[in-house]
Amino acid sequence: MKEASNTLPQEQTRGEETKAFLFLTGVIAPAVAVSVVVGYGFIIWISQILTGPPGS
């Protein structure tokens, strides 16, 4: 019985790793950062609607 080899050539693995890194740093990280800032702003906005502005 012949075993299937699951190893990829080094260049293909390195290329996929580079693409994944660029996708994470160019798309996912900025999207998460913007989502966090927008979410925090939304929470502050809603809390000010419910409780009034600071100092009042």
CHARMM-style PDB file with segment names, atoms N, HN, CA, C and O in Angstrom:
ATOM      1  N   MET     1       0.848  -1.173   0.000  1.00  0.00      PROA
ATOM      2  CA  MET     1       0.000   0.000   0.000  1.00  0.00      PROA
ATOM      3  C   MET     1       0.897   1.242   0.000  1.00  0.00      PROA
ATOM      4  O   MET     1       1.844   1.332   0.782  1.00  0.00      PROA
ATOM      5  N   LYS     2       0.598   2.171  -0.862  1.00  0.00      PROA
ATOM      6  HN  LYS     2      -0.171   2.097  -1.497  1.00  0.00      PROA
ATOM      7  CA  LYS     2       1.423   3.366  -1.006  1.00  0.00      PROA
ATOM      8  C   LYS     2       0.876   4.481  -0.132  1.00  0.00      PROA
ATOM      9  O   LYS     2      -0.324   4.753  -0.154  1.00  0.00      PROA
ATOM     10  N   GLU     3       1.755   5.138   0.646  1.00  0.00      PROA
ATOM     11  HN  GLU     3       2.730   4.917   0.663  1.00  0.00      PROA
ATOM     12  CA  GLU     3       1.320   6.237   1.516  1.00  0.00      PROA
ATOM     13  C   GLU     3       1.328   7.545   0.744  1.00  0.00      PROA
ATOM     14  O   GLU     3       2.239   7.808  -0.041  1.00  0.00      PROA
ATOM     15  N   ALA     4       0.306   8.364   0.974  1.00  0.00      PROA
ATOM     16  HN  ALA     4      -0.434   8.150   1.612  1.00  0.00      PROA
ATOM     17  CA  ALA     4       0.247   9.672   0.323  1.00  0.00      PROA
ATOM     18  C   ALA     4       1.113  10.653   1.103  1.00  0.00      PROA
ATOM     19  O   ALA     4       1.077  10.699   2.332  1.00  0.00      PROA
ATOM     20  N   SER     5       1.873  11.419   0.379  1.00  0.00      PROA
ATOM     21  HN  SER     5       1.902  11.382  -0.620  1.00  0.00      PROA
ATOM     22  CA  SER     5       2.746  12.406   1.015  1.00  0.00      PROA
ATOM     23  C   SER     5       1.984  13.725   1.161  1.00  0.00      PROA
ATOM     24  O   SER     5       1.436  14.244   0.189  1.00  0.00      PROA
ATOM     25  N   ASN     6       1.955  14.259   2.381  1.00  0.00      PROA
ATOM     26  HN  ASN     6       2.400  13.838   3.171  1.00  0.00      PROA
ATOM     27  CA  ASN     6       1.253  15.514   2.643  1.00  0.00      PROA
ATOM     28  C   ASN     6       2.179  16.714   2.672  1.00  0.00      PROA
ATOM     29  O   ASN     6       1.743  17.812   3.021  1.00  0.00      PROA
ATOM     30  N   THR     7       3.432  16.540   2.319  1.00  0.00      PROA
ATOM     31  HN  THR     7       3.785  15.649   2.036  1.00  0.00      PROA
ATOM     32  CA  THR     7       4.375  17.647   2.365  1.00  0.00      PROA
ATOM     33  C   THR     7       4.316  18.429   1.061  1.00  0.00      PROA
ATOM     34  O   THR     7       4.190  17.855  -0.021  1.00  0.00      PROA
ATOM     35  N   LEU     8       4.408  19.751   1.184  1.00  0.00      PROA
ATOM     36  HN  LEU     8       4.510  20.217   2.063  1.00  0.00      PROA
ATOM     37  CA  LEU     8       4.414  20.619   0.013  1.00  0.00      PROA
ATOM     38  C   LEU     8       5.832  21.081  -0.250  1.00  0.00      PROA
ATOM     39  O   LEU     8       6.657  21.097   0.663  1.00  0.00      PROA
ATOM     40  N   PRO     9       6.126  21.454  -1.471  1.00  0.00      PROA
ATOM     41  CA  PRO     9       7.444  22.019  -1.737  1.00  0.00      PROA
ATOM     42  C   PRO     9       7.666  23.293  -0.917  1.00  0.00      PROA
ATOM     43  O   PRO     9       6.715  24.010  -0.607  1.00  0.00      PROA
ATOM     44  N   GLN    10       8.912  23.565  -0.574  1.00  0.00      PROA
ATOM     45  HN  GLN    10       9.684  22.982  -0.826  1.00  0.00      PROA
ATOM     46  CA  GLN    10       9.243  24.703   0.295  1.00  0.00      PROA
ATOM     47  C   GLN    10       8.755  26.023  -0.294  1.00  0.00      PROA
ATOM     48  O   GLN    10       8.225  26.852   0.445  1.00  0.00      PROA
ATOM     49  N   GLU    11       8.913  26.243  -1.579  1.00  0.00      PROA
ATOM     50  HN  GLU    11       9.344  25.570  -2.180  1.00  0.00      PROA
ATOM     51  CA  GLU    11       8.524  27.521  -2.188  1.00  0.00      PROA
ATOM     52  C   GLU    11       7.015  27.735  -2.149  1.00  0.00      PROA
ATOM     53  O   GLU    11       6.564  28.857  -1.919  1.00  0.00      PROA
ATOM     54  N   GLN    12       6.241  26.705  -2.365  1.00  0.00      PROA
ATOM     55  HN  GLN    12       6.607  25.794  -2.551  1.00  0.00      PROA
ATOM     56  CA  GLN    12       4.787  26.852  -2.323  1.00  0.00      PROA
ATOM     57  C   GLN    12       4.331  27.187  -0.908  1.00  0.00      PROA
ATOM     58  O   GLN    12       3.452  28.028  -0.724  1.00  0.00      PROA
ATOM     59  N   THR    13       4.914  26.544   0.082  1.00  0.00      PROA
ATOM     60  HN  THR    13       5.629  25.861  -0.067  1.00  0.00      PROA
ATOM     61  CA  THR    13       4.563  26.822   1.477  1.00  0.00      PROA
ATOM     62  C   THR    13       4.954  28.240   1.846  1.00  0.00      PROA
ATOM     63  O   THR    13       4.181  28.940   2.500  1.00  0.00      PROA
ATOM     64  N   ARG    14       6.143  28.682   1.439  1.00  0.00      PROA
ATOM     65  HN  ARG    14       6.771  28.114   0.907  1.00  0.00      PROA
ATOM     66  CA  ARG    14       6.601  30.031   1.749  1.00  0.00      PROA
ATOM     67  C   ARG    14       5.712  31.070   1.066  1.00  0.00      PROA
ATOM     68  O   ARG    14       5.410  32.107   1.656  1.00  0.00      PROA
ATOM     69  N   GLY    15       5.293  30.802  -0.161  1.00  0.00      PROA
ATOM     70  HN  GLY    15       5.538  29.959  -0.641  1.00  0.00      PROA
ATOM     71  CA  GLY    15       4.420  31.728  -0.879  1.00  0.00      PROA
ATOM     72  C   GLY    15       3.059  31.849  -0.212  1.00  0.00      PROA
ATOM     73  O   GLY    15       2.510  32.945  -0.098  1.00  0.00      PROA
ATOM     74  N   GLU    16       2.523  30.729   0.225  1.00  0.00      PROA
ATOM     75  HN  GLU    16       2.969  29.838   0.133  1.00  0.00      PROA
ATOM     76  CA  GLU    16       1.231  30.764   0.919  1.00  0.00      PROA
ATOM     77  C   GLU    16       1.354  31.496   2.245  1.00  0.00      PROA
ATOM     78  O   GLU    16       0.450  32.234   2.638  1.00  0.00      PROA
ATOM     79  N   GLU    17       2.471  31.293   2.935  1.00  0.00      PROA
ATOM     80  HN  GLU    17       3.205  30.693   2.616  1.00  0.00      PROA
ATOM     81  CA  GLU    17       2.688  31.978   4.203  1.00  0.00      PROA
ATOM     82  C   GLU    17       2.799  33.495   3.989  1.00  0.00      PROA
ATOM     83  O   GLU    17       2.272  34.273   4.784  1.00  0.00      PROA
ATOM     84  N   THR    18       3.471  33.905   2.937  1.00  0.00      PROA
ATOM     85  HN  THR    18       3.899  33.273   2.292  1.00  0.00      PROA
ATOM     86  CA  THR    18       3.599  35.334   2.626  1.00  0.00      PROA
ATOM     87  C   THR    18       2.245  35.939   2.287  1.00  0.00      PROA
ATOM     88  O   THR    18       1.927  37.037   2.743  1.00  0.00      PROA
ATOM     89  N   LYS    19       1.446  35.238   1.493  1.00  0.00      PROA
ATOM     90  HN  LYS    19       1.704  34.346   1.122  1.00  0.00      PROA
ATOM     91  CA  LYS    19       0.110  35.726   1.146  1.00  0.00      PROA
ATOM     92  C   LYS    19      -0.770  35.843   2.390  1.00  0.00      PROA
ATOM     93  O   LYS    19      -1.506  36.818   2.547  1.00  0.00      PROA
ATOM     94  N   ALA    20      -0.690  34.857   3.264  1.00  0.00      PROA
ATOM     95  HN  ALA    20      -0.092  34.065   3.136  1.00  0.00      PROA
ATOM     96  CA  ALA    20      -1.488  34.898   4.491  1.00  0.00      PROA
ATOM     97  C   ALA    20      -1.055  36.058   5.374  1.00  0.00      PROA
ATOM     98  O   ALA    20      -1.901  36.742   5.951  1.00  0.00      PROA
ATOM     99  N   PHE    21       0.259  36.293   5.488  1.00  0.00      PROA
ATOM    100  HN  PHE    21       0.946  35.737   5.019  1.00  0.00      PROA
ATOM    101  CA  PHE    21       0.765  37.402   6.285  1.00  0.00      PROA
ATOM    102  C   PHE    21       0.287  38.736   5.725  1.00  0.00      PROA
ATOM    103  O   PHE    21      -0.159  39.599   6.481  1.00  0.00      PROA
ATOM    104  N   LEU    22       0.375  38.911   4.425  1.00  0.00      PROA
ATOM    105  HN  LEU    22       0.738  38.210   3.811  1.00  0.00      PROA
ATOM    106  CA  LEU    22      -0.064  40.167   3.806  1.00  0.00      PROA
ATOM    107  C   LEU    22      -1.566  40.368   3.970  1.00  0.00      PROA
ATOM    108  O   LEU    22      -2.022  41.490   4.192  1.00  0.00      PROA
ATOM    109  N   PHE    23      -2.328  39.299   3.864  1.00  0.00      PROA
ATOM    110  HN  PHE    23      -1.957  38.388   3.684  1.00  0.00      PROA
ATOM    111  CA  PHE    23      -3.776  39.399   4.060  1.00  0.00      PROA
ATOM    112  C   PHE    23      -4.100  39.789   5.493  1.00  0.00      PROA
ATOM    113  O   PHE    23      -4.965  40.632   5.733  1.00  0.00      PROA
ATOM    114  N   LEU    24      -3.404  39.173   6.450  1.00  0.00      PROA
ATOM    115  HN  LEU    24      -2.702  38.488   6.255  1.00  0.00      PROA
ATOM    116  CA  LEU    24      -3.657  39.502   7.859  1.00  0.00      PROA
ATOM    117  C   LEU    24      -3.279  40.940   8.176  1.00  0.00      PROA
ATOM    118  O   LEU    24      -4.033  41.644   8.848  1.00  0.00      PROA
ATOM    119  N   THR    25      -2.122  41.384   7.701  1.00  0.00      PROA
ATOM    120  HN  THR    25      -1.509  40.812   7.155  1.00  0.00      PROA
ATOM    121  CA  THR    25      -1.660  42.729   8.040  1.00  0.00      PROA
ATOM    122  C   THR    25      -2.316  43.808   7.195  1.00  0.00      PROA
ATOM    123  O   THR    25      -2.410  44.954   7.635  1.00  0.00      PROA
ATOM    124  N   GLY    26      -2.765  43.480   6.012  1.00  0.00      PROA
ATOM    125  HN  GLY    26      -2.688  42.549   5.654  1.00  0.00      PROA
ATOM    126  CA  GLY    26      -3.343  44.488   5.128  1.00  0.00      PROA
ATOM    127  C   GLY    26      -4.848  44.570   5.161  1.00  0.00      PROA
ATOM    128  O   GLY    26      -5.418  45.602   4.805  1.00  0.00      PROA
ATOM    129  N   VAL    27      -5.514  43.495   5.585  1.00  0.00      PROA
ATOM    130  HN  VAL    27      -5.051  42.656   5.874  1.00  0.00      PROA
ATOM    131  CA  VAL    27      -6.982  43.469   5.557  1.00  0.00      PROA
ATOM    132  C   VAL    27      -7.560  43.222   6.950  1.00  0.00      PROA
ATOM    133  O   VAL    27      -8.356  44.021   7.442  1.00  0.00      PROA
ATOM    134  N   ILE    28      -7.170  42.141   7.571  1.00  0.00      PROA
ATOM    135  HN  ILE    28      -6.523  41.492   7.171  1.00  0.00      PROA
ATOM    136  CA  ILE    28      -7.783  41.737   8.831  1.00  0.00      PROA
ATOM    137  C   ILE    28      -7.441  42.687   9.971  1.00  0.00      PROA
ATOM    138  O   ILE    28      -8.342  43.119  10.690  1.00  0.00      PROA
ATOM    139  N   ALA    29      -6.163  43.027  10.159  1.00  0.00      PROA
ATOM    140  HN  ALA    29      -5.431  42.676   9.575  1.00  0.00      PROA
ATOM    141  CA  ALA    29      -5.763  43.907  11.267  1.00  0.00      PROA
ATOM    142  C   ALA    29      -6.417  45.283  11.170  1.00  0.00      PROA
ATOM    143  O   ALA    29      -6.951  45.759  12.172  1.00  0.00      PROA
ATOM    144  N   PRO    30      -6.403  45.948  10.006  1.00  0.00      PROA
ATOM    145  CA  PRO    30      -7.099  47.230   9.924  1.00  0.00      PROA
ATOM    146  C   PRO    30      -8.611  47.108  10.150  1.00  0.00      PROA
ATOM    147  O   PRO    30      -9.216  47.980  10.773  1.00  0.00      PROA
ATOM    148  N   ALA    31      -9.207  46.049   9.657  1.00  0.00      PROA
ATOM    149  HN  ALA    31      -8.715  45.340   9.151  1.00  0.00      PROA
ATOM    150  CA  ALA    31     -10.648  45.859   9.852  1.00  0.00      PROA
ATOM    151  C   ALA    31     -10.974  45.685  11.334  1.00  0.00      PROA
ATOM    152  O   ALA    31     -11.963  46.233  11.821  1.00  0.00      PROA
ATOM    153  N   VAL    32     -10.156  44.932  12.043  1.00  0.00      PROA
ATOM    154  HN  VAL    32      -9.353  44.486  11.648  1.00  0.00      PROA
ATOM    155  CA  VAL    32     -10.376  44.743  13.482  1.00  0.00      PROA
ATOM    156  C   VAL    32     -10.169  46.064  14.225  1.00  0.00      PROA
ATOM    157  O   VAL    32     -10.940  46.396  15.125  1.00  0.00      PROA
ATOM    158  N   ALA    33      -9.132  46.819  13.852  1.00  0.00      PROA
ATOM    159  HN  ALA    33      -8.505  46.550  13.121  1.00  0.00      PROA
ATOM    160  CA  ALA    33      -8.862  48.097  14.513  1.00  0.00      PROA
ATOM    161  C   ALA    33     -10.015  49.070  14.305  1.00  0.00      PROA
ATOM    162  O   ALA    33     -10.454  49.721  15.253  1.00  0.00      PROA
ATOM    163  N   VAL    34     -10.506  49.177  13.085  1.00  0.00      PROA
ATOM    164  HN  VAL    34     -10.150  48.648  12.315  1.00  0.00      PROA
ATOM    165  CA  VAL    34     -11.633  50.077  12.794  1.00  0.00      PROA
ATOM    166  C   VAL    34     -12.874  49.604  13.536  1.00  0.00      PROA
ATOM    167  O   VAL    34     -13.617  50.424  14.075  1.00  0.00      PROA
ATOM    168  N   SER    35     -13.110  48.315  13.575  1.00  0.00      PROA
ATOM    169  HN  SER    35     -12.507  47.648  13.137  1.00  0.00      PROA
ATOM    170  CA  SER    35     -14.281  47.787  14.275  1.00  0.00      PROA
ATOM    171  C   SER    35     -14.240  48.095  15.764  1.00  0.00      PROA
ATOM    172  O   SER    35     -15.271  48.413  16.358  1.00  0.00      PROA
ATOM    173  N   VAL    36     -13.066  48.004  16.372  1.00  0.00      PROA
ATOM    174  HN  VAL    36     -12.229  47.746  15.889  1.00  0.00      PROA
ATOM    175  CA  VAL    36     -12.935  48.302  17.800  1.00  0.00      PROA
ATOM    176  C   VAL    36     -13.229  49.779  18.059  1.00  0.00      PROA
ATOM    177  O   VAL    36     -13.961  50.107  18.993  1.00  0.00      PROA
ATOM    178  N   VAL    37     -12.670  50.667  17.248  1.00  0.00      PROA
ATOM    179  HN  VAL    37     -12.076  50.400  16.489  1.00  0.00      PROA
ATOM    180  CA  VAL    37     -12.888  52.102  17.437  1.00  0.00      PROA
ATOM    181  C   VAL    37     -14.351  52.462  17.200  1.00  0.00      PROA
ATOM    182  O   VAL    37     -14.929  53.227  17.972  1.00  0.00      PROA
ATOM    183  N   VAL    38     -14.947  51.930  16.161  1.00  0.00      PROA
ATOM    184  HN  VAL    38     -14.477  51.308  15.534  1.00  0.00      PROA
ATOM    185  CA  VAL    38     -16.358  52.202  15.874  1.00  0.00      PROA
ATOM    186  C   VAL    38     -17.238  51.654  16.987  1.00  0.00      PROA
ATOM    187  O   VAL    38     -18.180  52.322  17.412  1.00  0.00      PROA
ATOM    188  N   GLY    39     -16.950  50.457  17.462  1.00  0.00      PROA
ATOM    189  HN  GLY    39     -16.185  49.914  17.116  1.00  0.00      PROA
ATOM    190  CA  GLY    39     -17.734  49.868  18.549  1.00  0.00      PROA
ATOM    191  C   GLY    39     -17.644  50.682  19.819  1.00  0.00      PROA
ATOM    192  O   GLY    39     -18.649  50.884  20.501  1.00  0.00      PROA
ATOM    193  N   TYR    40     -16.441  51.156  20.149  1.00  0.00      PROA
ATOM    194  HN  TYR    40     -15.625  50.992  19.595  1.00  0.00      PROA
ATOM    195  CA  TYR    40     -16.273  51.983  21.344  1.00  0.00      PROA
ATOM    196  C   TYR    40     -17.034  53.294  21.199  1.00  0.00      PROA
ATOM    197  O   TYR    40     -17.699  53.730  22.138  1.00  0.00      PROA
ATOM    198  N   GLY    41     -16.945  53.920  20.041  1.00  0.00      PROA
ATOM    199  HN  GLY    41     -16.404  53.566  19.277  1.00  0.00      PROA
ATOM    200  CA  GLY    41     -17.690  55.156  19.793  1.00  0.00      PROA
ATOM    201  C   GLY    41     -19.197  54.942  19.898  1.00  0.00      PROA
ATOM    202  O   GLY    41     -19.913  55.785  20.440  1.00  0.00      PROA
ATOM    203  N   PHE    42     -19.667  53.830  19.386  1.00  0.00      PROA
ATOM    204  HN  PHE    42     -19.085  53.146  18.946  1.00  0.00      PROA
ATOM    205  CA  PHE    42     -21.095  53.526  19.467  1.00  0.00      PROA
ATOM    206  C   PHE    42     -21.535  53.348  20.917  1.00  0.00      PROA
ATOM    207  O   PHE    42     -22.600  53.824  21.311  1.00  0.00      PROA
ATOM    208  N   ILE    43     -20.715  52.664  21.708  1.00  0.00      PROA
ATOM    209  HN  ILE    43     -19.850  52.277  21.388  1.00  0.00      PROA
ATOM    210  CA  ILE    43     -21.043  52.470  23.127  1.00  0.00      PROA
ATOM    211  C   ILE    43     -21.107  53.816  23.854  1.00  0.00      PROA
ATOM    212  O   ILE    43     -22.023  54.050  24.642  1.00  0.00      PROA
ATOM    213  N   ILE    44     -20.137  54.701  23.593  1.00  0.00      PROA
ATOM    214  HN  ILE    44     -19.393  54.511  22.953  1.00  0.00      PROA
ATOM    215  CA  ILE    44     -20.142  56.021  24.215  1.00  0.00      PROA
ATOM    216  C   ILE    44     -21.369  56.811  23.773  1.00  0.00      PROA
ATOM    217  O   ILE    44     -22.017  57.459  24.595  1.00  0.00      PROA
ATOM    218  N   TRP    45     -21.689  56.761  22.495  1.00  0.00      PROA
ATOM    219  HN  TRP    45     -21.163  56.235  21.828  1.00  0.00      PROA
ATOM    220  CA  TRP    45     -22.833  57.491  21.959  1.00  0.00      PROA
ATOM    221  C   TRP    45     -24.139  57.020  22.622  1.00  0.00      PROA
ATOM    222  O   TRP    45     -24.950  57.841  23.050  1.00  0.00      PROA
ATOM    223  N   ILE    46     -24.334  55.719  22.701  1.00  0.00      PROA
ATOM    224  HN  ILE    46     -23.675  55.052  22.353  1.00  0.00      PROA
ATOM    225  CA  ILE    46     -25.547  55.174  23.309  1.00  0.00      PROA
ATOM    226  C   ILE    46     -25.597  55.510  24.799  1.00  0.00      PROA
ATOM    227  O   ILE    46     -26.660  55.849  25.319  1.00  0.00      PROA
ATOM    228  N   SER    47     -24.461  55.420  25.489  1.00  0.00      PROA
ATOM    229  HN  SER    47     -23.598  55.144  25.066  1.00  0.00      PROA
ATOM    230  CA  SER    47     -24.464  55.734  26.925  1.00  0.00      PROA
ATOM    231  C   SER    47     -24.798  57.203  27.157  1.00  0.00      PROA
ATOM    232  O   SER    47     -25.436  57.531  28.157  1.00  0.00      PROA
ATOM    233  N   GLN    48     -24.385  58.095  26.261  1.00  0.00      PROA
ATOM    234  HN  GLN    48     -23.867  57.829  25.449  1.00  0.00      PROA
ATOM    235  CA  GLN    48     -24.715  59.504  26.408  1.00  0.00      PROA
ATOM    236  C   GLN    48     -26.181  59.776  26.072  1.00  0.00      PROA
ATOM    237  O   GLN    48     -26.777  60.699  26.626  1.00  0.00      PROA
ATOM    238  N   ILE    49     -26.754  59.006  25.196  1.00  0.00      PROA
ATOM    239  HN  ILE    49     -26.270  58.255  24.746  1.00  0.00      PROA
ATOM    240  CA  ILE    49     -28.187  59.136  24.923  1.00  0.00      PROA
ATOM    241  C   ILE    49     -28.990  58.731  26.166  1.00  0.00      PROA
ATOM    242  O   ILE    49     -29.979  59.375  26.514  1.00  0.00      PROA
ATOM    243  N   LEU    50     -28.547  57.654  26.826  1.00  0.00      PROA
ATOM    244  HN  LEU    50     -27.743  57.131  26.543  1.00  0.00      PROA
ATOM    245  CA  LEU    50     -29.294  57.134  27.973  1.00  0.00      PROA
ATOM    246  C   LEU    50     -29.038  57.937  29.245  1.00  0.00      PROA
ATOM    247  O   LEU    50     -29.958  58.116  30.043  1.00  0.00      PROA
ATOM    248  N   THR    51     -27.825  58.422  29.457  1.00  0.00      PROA
ATOM    249  HN  THR    51     -27.077  58.277  28.809  1.00  0.00      PROA
ATOM    250  CA  THR    51     -27.498  59.060  30.730  1.00  0.00      PROA
ATOM    251  C   THR    51     -27.228  60.560  30.626  1.00  0.00      PROA
ATOM    252  O   THR    51     -27.055  61.226  31.647  1.00  0.00      PROA
ATOM    253  N   GLY    52     -27.191  61.089  29.428  1.00  0.00      PROA
ATOM    254  HN  GLY    52     -27.332  60.548  28.599  1.00  0.00      PROA
ATOM    255  CA  GLY    52     -26.894  62.506  29.244  1.00  0.00      PROA
ATOM    256  C   GLY    52     -25.404  62.726  29.079  1.00  0.00      PROA
ATOM    257  O   GLY    52     -24.602  61.828  29.334  1.00  0.00      PROA
ATOM    258  N   PRO    53     -25.035  63.935  28.648  1.00  0.00      PROA
ATOM    259  CA  PRO    53     -23.607  64.210  28.433  1.00  0.00      PROA
ATOM    260  C   PRO    53     -22.860  64.269  29.764  1.00  0.00      PROA
ATOM    261  O   PRO    53     -23.478  64.425  30.817  1.00  0.00      PROA
ATOM    262  N   PRO    54     -21.544  64.144  29.720  1.00  0.00      PROA
ATOM    263  CA  PRO    54     -20.748  64.199  30.943  1.00  0.00      PROA
ATOM    264  C   PRO    54     -20.881  65.565  31.617  1.00  0.00      PROA
ATOM    265  O   PRO    54     -20.904  66.600  30.953  1.00  0.00      PROA
ATOM    266  N   GLY    55     -20.965  65.547  32.926  1.00  0.00      PROA
ATOM    267  HN  GLY    55     -20.947  64.706  33.466  1.00  0.00      PROA
ATOM    268  CA  GLY    55     -21.021  66.791  33.688  1.00  0.00      PROA
ATOM    269  C   GLY    55     -22.402  67.381  33.843  1.00  0.00      PROA
ATOM    270  O   GLY    55     -22.549  68.478  34.382  1.00  0.00      PROA
ATOM    271  N   SER    56     -23.407  66.681  33.386  1.00  0.00      PROA
ATOM    272  HN  SER    56     -23.287  65.790  32.948  1.00  0.00      PROA
ATOM    273  CA  SER    56     -24.753  67.262  33.531  1.00  0.00      PROA
ATOM    274  C   SER    56     -25.538  66.580  34.627  1.00  0.00      PROA
ATOM    275  OT1 SER    56     -26.686  66.943  34.882  1.00  0.00      PROA
TER     276      SER     56
END
